[in-house]
Amino acid sequence: MNFGGLPDEYSNYNSSEIVIIPVAYDGTSTWIKGADKGPFALLQASENMELYDIETNSEVYYKGIHTLSPVTNIKSPDEIVDVVEKKITCIFADGKFPVLIGGEHSVSIGAFKSAGKAFKDLSILQFDAHADLRDEYEGSKFNHACVMARAMEIAPIVQAGIRSMSVEEKGLMNKKNVFFAHRISEKRSWIHQVSEKLNENVYITLDLDVFDPSIMPSTGTPEPNGMSYREVLNALKYLIDHHNIVGIDIVELCPDKSNKAPDFLAAKLIYQFLSHKFLR
């Protein structure tokens, strides 16, 4: 199974500019389980997309989109960090653009570490409902609730869409670099302000629970008052225009067999992001 159901002509590794890394890991989720099934649901949904993008009048798959074999059967959060870091490092070394699909959010830490080594002047931008700033949770520093605490050890971070956190996390965050969900809905210029806080090179980590659960119910911890698809896509377009996006991950899809729409949303978001990224 590969992203978009592409034939080998447009999906072999050597000629592809884009590499999809599916990581089927759900070792530290604390409520709704199933994120390990997210990559497969997303890839299956992607096979049903139209490959022509109306907004960009383009077919980005001509750039080549290769899908690696899924990372599976890893139980330790420490090990998943190492495995992901090594895979992303190889992709950067080959001059390709990585798209990591989870899996729960802890899979992103390895990508942060790799990007931090590969790019100077890096920022990490988080789209998420949750702050994820705990230094340790349930005995692990690599829990999904600690992802951005680990990111801060690698590069400056900016957080967008946040609408849930513990009181302890409030004291850990840099509020000047946090764009809360309720503020985003009030300020049209919010993404310009986000951009001003970012460095030239940006790695984007996008937890699907940043979306409102009315359009994205298939997450481990759905939170009300989330962002719309258009708000997120417009933000990504703006960032592509003003920064060098070095990689992206899409995480926390917990598929529901009775509702395939969220799976398709996640796949379409990746494809439209790539359409805009590679149009530039």
C-alpha positions as CSV (number, residue, x, y, z in Angstrom):
1,M,0.0,0.0,0.0
2,N,1.5,3.4,-1.0
3,F,0.2,6.9,-0.7
4,G,-2.1,7.9,-3.5
5,G,-2.1,4.3,-4.9
6,L,0.6,5.5,-7.2
7,P,2.2,3.2,-9.8
8,D,5.9,2.5,-9.5
9,E,6.8,5.2,-12.1
10,Y,5.8,7.8,-9.6
11,S,6.5,6.0,-6.3
12,N,9.9,4.4,-6.5
13,Y,12.4,5.7,-3.9
14,N,15.2,6.8,-6.2
15,S,13.2,9.2,-8.4
16,S,10.8,10.4,-5.7
17,E,11.3,13.9,-4.1
18,I,8.8,13.1,-1.3
19,V,8.9,10.2,1.2
20,I,6.0,9.0,3.4
21,I,7.1,7.3,6.6
22,P,4.2,5.4,8.2
23,V,4.8,4.7,11.9
24,A,2.2,2.4,13.5
25,Y,2.9,3.1,17.1
26,D,0.4,3.7,20.0
27,G,2.5,2.8,23.0
28,T,1.8,5.8,25.2
29,S,-1.8,6.9,24.5
30,T,-3.8,7.5,27.6
31,W,-7.4,7.5,26.5
32,I,-8.8,6.3,23.1
33,K,-6.5,3.7,21.6
34,G,-6.1,3.0,17.9
35,A,-3.5,5.5,16.6
36,D,-1.3,2.6,15.5
37,K,-4.0,1.9,12.8
38,G,-4.0,5.5,11.7
39,P,-1.2,5.2,9.0
40,F,-3.0,2.3,7.3
41,A,-6.4,4.0,7.3
42,L,-4.8,7.2,5.9
43,L,-3.0,5.4,3.2
44,Q,-6.1,3.5,2.2
45,A,-8.1,6.7,2.1
46,S,-5.4,8.4,-0.1
47,E,-6.0,5.8,-2.8
48,N,-9.4,7.4,-3.4
49,M,-8.2,11.0,-3.8
50,E,-8.2,12.8,-7.1
51,L,-4.6,13.4,-7.9
52,Y,-5.3,16.7,-9.6
53,D,-5.3,19.7,-7.2
54,I,-7.7,22.4,-8.2
55,E,-6.2,25.2,-6.0
56,T,-2.7,24.9,-7.4
57,N,-3.7,23.5,-10.9
58,S,-1.1,20.9,-10.4
59,E,-0.4,17.1,-9.9
60,V,2.2,17.0,-7.3
61,Y,2.6,13.2,-7.6
62,Y,4.7,13.8,-10.7
63,K,7.4,14.9,-8.3
64,G,7.4,11.3,-7.0
65,I,5.9,10.2,-3.6
66,H,7.5,7.0,-2.2
67,T,6.0,5.2,0.8
68,L,8.4,3.4,3.1
69,S,7.3,0.1,4.7
70,P,5.5,0.8,7.9
71,V,7.3,0.9,11.2
72,T,5.5,-1.7,13.3
73,N,5.9,-3.9,16.4
74,I,7.9,-1.5,18.5
75,K,6.7,-1.2,22.1
76,S,9.3,1.0,23.8
77,P,8.9,4.8,23.4
78,D,12.7,5.2,23.6
79,E,13.1,2.7,20.7
80,I,10.5,4.4,18.5
81,V,12.4,7.7,18.9
82,D,15.6,6.1,17.7
83,V,14.0,4.3,14.8
84,V,12.3,7.4,13.5
85,E,15.4,9.5,13.9
86,K,17.5,7.1,11.8
87,K,14.9,6.9,9.0
88,I,14.4,10.7,8.8
89,T,18.1,11.2,8.8
90,C,18.5,9.0,5.8
91,I,15.8,10.8,4.0
92,F,17.4,14.2,4.6
93,A,20.8,12.8,3.5
94,D,19.2,11.8,0.2
95,G,17.8,15.3,-0.3
96,K,14.2,14.2,-0.1
97,F,11.2,15.7,1.8
98,P,9.9,13.6,4.7
99,V,6.2,13.3,5.6
100,L,5.8,11.3,8.8
101,I,2.4,9.8,9.5
102,G,1.5,8.4,12.9
103,G,0.8,6.8,15.2
104,E,0.5,8.8,18.4
105,H,2.4,12.0,18.9
106,S,5.6,10.6,20.5
107,V,6.6,9.4,17.0
108,S,7.5,13.0,16.2
109,I,10.4,13.2,18.7
110,G,12.8,11.3,16.5
111,A,11.9,13.6,13.6
112,F,12.7,16.7,15.7
113,K,16.1,15.3,16.6
114,S,16.9,14.5,13.0
115,A,15.8,17.9,11.7
116,G,17.7,19.7,14.5
117,K,20.9,18.1,13.3
118,A,20.2,18.6,9.6
119,F,19.2,22.3,9.7
120,K,20.6,25.3,11.4
121,D,18.3,28.1,12.3
122,L,15.4,25.6,12.9
123,S,12.0,26.3,14.5
124,I,9.4,23.6,15.4
125,L,5.8,24.6,14.8
126,Q,3.1,22.6,16.6
127,F,-0.6,22.5,15.5
128,D,-2.4,20.8,18.4
129,A,-5.2,21.0,20.8
130,H,-2.9,20.1,23.7
131,A,0.3,21.8,25.0
132,D,2.2,18.5,25.4
133,L,4.7,20.2,27.7
134,R,5.0,17.8,30.6
135,D,8.6,16.9,31.2
136,E,7.6,13.3,32.1
137,Y,4.3,11.5,32.1
138,E,3.4,8.0,33.3
139,G,7.1,7.3,33.9
140,S,8.4,8.3,30.4
141,K,10.0,11.4,29.0
142,F,8.9,10.2,25.6
143,N,5.2,10.0,26.3
144,H,2.8,11.7,23.8
145,A,2.2,14.3,26.6
146,C,5.9,15.3,26.6
147,V,6.5,15.8,22.9
148,M,6.9,19.6,22.9
149,A,9.0,19.4,26.1
150,R,11.4,17.3,24.1
151,A,11.1,19.7,21.1
152,M,12.1,22.6,23.2
153,E,15.4,20.8,23.9
154,I,16.2,20.8,20.2
155,A,14.9,24.1,18.8
156,P,12.6,27.1,19.6
157,I,9.0,26.1,19.4
158,V,5.7,27.9,18.5
159,Q,2.4,26.4,19.4
160,A,-0.9,27.0,17.6
161,G,-4.5,25.8,18.3
162,I,-3.9,25.0,21.9
163,R,-7.1,24.7,24.0
164,S,-6.3,22.1,26.7
165,M,-3.4,21.9,29.2
166,S,-2.7,21.3,32.8
167,V,-2.0,24.1,35.2
168,E,1.6,22.9,35.5
169,E,2.1,23.2,31.7
170,K,0.9,26.8,32.0
171,G,4.0,27.6,33.9
172,L,6.3,25.8,31.5
173,M,5.1,27.5,28.2
174,N,6.4,30.7,26.6
175,K,3.0,32.4,26.3
176,K,4.4,34.9,23.7
177,N,4.9,31.9,21.4
178,V,1.5,30.2,22.0
179,F,-1.6,31.0,19.9
180,F,-4.6,29.6,21.7
181,A,-7.6,28.4,19.8
182,H,-9.9,31.0,21.1
183,R,-7.5,33.8,20.1
184,I,-7.0,32.4,16.6
185,S,-10.8,32.7,16.0
186,E,-10.6,36.3,17.1
187,K,-7.6,37.5,15.1
188,R,-7.3,37.2,11.3
189,S,-3.7,38.1,11.4
190,W,-2.6,35.3,13.7
191,I,-0.7,33.3,11.2
192,H,1.4,36.5,10.3
193,Q,2.2,36.7,14.0
194,V,3.2,33.0,14.1
195,S,5.5,33.5,11.1
196,E,7.3,36.4,12.7
197,K,8.3,34.1,15.6
198,L,9.7,31.4,13.4
199,N,13.2,31.0,12.0
200,E,13.9,30.4,8.3
201,N,13.8,26.6,8.5
202,V,10.6,25.2,10.0
203,Y,9.6,21.6,10.9
204,I,5.8,21.3,11.3
205,T,4.2,18.8,13.7
206,L,0.4,18.5,13.3
207,D,-1.7,16.6,15.7
208,L,-5.1,16.0,14.0
209,D,-6.9,17.0,17.2
210,V,-6.1,20.6,16.3
211,F,-9.2,20.3,14.1
212,D,-12.6,20.6,15.6
213,P,-14.1,17.2,16.4
214,S,-17.1,18.0,14.2
215,I,-14.8,17.3,11.3
216,M,-12.1,15.2,13.0
217,P,-13.7,13.0,15.7
218,S,-11.1,10.2,15.0
219,T,-8.4,11.2,17.5
220,G,-7.3,10.0,20.9
221,T,-8.5,13.0,22.8
222,P,-10.9,15.1,20.8
223,E,-11.3,18.7,22.1
224,P,-14.2,21.1,21.2
225,N,-13.6,24.6,19.7
226,G,-11.0,23.4,17.2
227,M,-9.8,24.8,13.9
228,S,-11.4,24.3,10.5
229,Y,-9.8,22.6,7.5
230,R,-9.6,25.9,5.6
231,E,-8.0,27.7,8.6
232,V,-5.3,25.1,8.8
233,L,-4.7,24.8,5.1
234,N,-4.5,28.6,4.7
235,A,-2.0,28.7,7.6
236,L,0.2,26.0,5.9
237,K,0.0,27.9,2.6
238,Y,1.2,31.1,4.3
239,L,4.1,29.3,6.0
240,I,5.2,27.7,2.8
241,D,5.4,31.2,1.2
242,H,7.4,32.7,4.0
243,H,9.6,29.8,5.3
244,N,11.6,26.8,4.2
245,I,9.4,23.9,5.5
246,V,11.9,21.1,6.0
247,G,9.5,18.3,7.0
248,I,6.0,17.6,8.4
249,D,4.3,15.0,10.5
250,I,0.6,14.2,10.7
251,V,-0.3,12.2,13.9
252,E,-3.0,10.9,16.2
253,L,-5.5,9.6,13.7
254,C,-7.6,6.9,15.5
255,P,-9.7,5.5,12.6
256,D,-13.3,4.6,13.1
257,K,-14.6,1.9,10.7
258,S,-18.0,3.5,10.6
259,N,-16.7,7.0,9.6
260,K,-14.0,7.2,6.9
261,A,-14.3,10.9,6.4
262,P,-11.6,11.8,9.0
263,D,-9.2,9.4,7.3
264,F,-9.8,11.1,4.0
265,L,-9.4,14.5,5.5
266,A,-5.9,13.6,6.8
267,A,-4.8,12.2,3.4
268,K,-6.2,15.2,1.6
269,L,-4.5,17.6,3.9
270,I,-1.1,16.0,3.2
271,Y,-1.7,16.0,-0.6
272,Q,-2.8,19.6,-0.6
273,F,0.1,20.7,1.6
274,L,2.5,18.9,-0.8
275,S,0.7,20.5,-3.8
276,H,1.4,24.0,-2.4
277,K,4.9,23.2,-1.1
278,F,6.1,21.8,-4.4
279,L,4.4,24.4,-6.6
280,R,6.8,26.9,-5.0
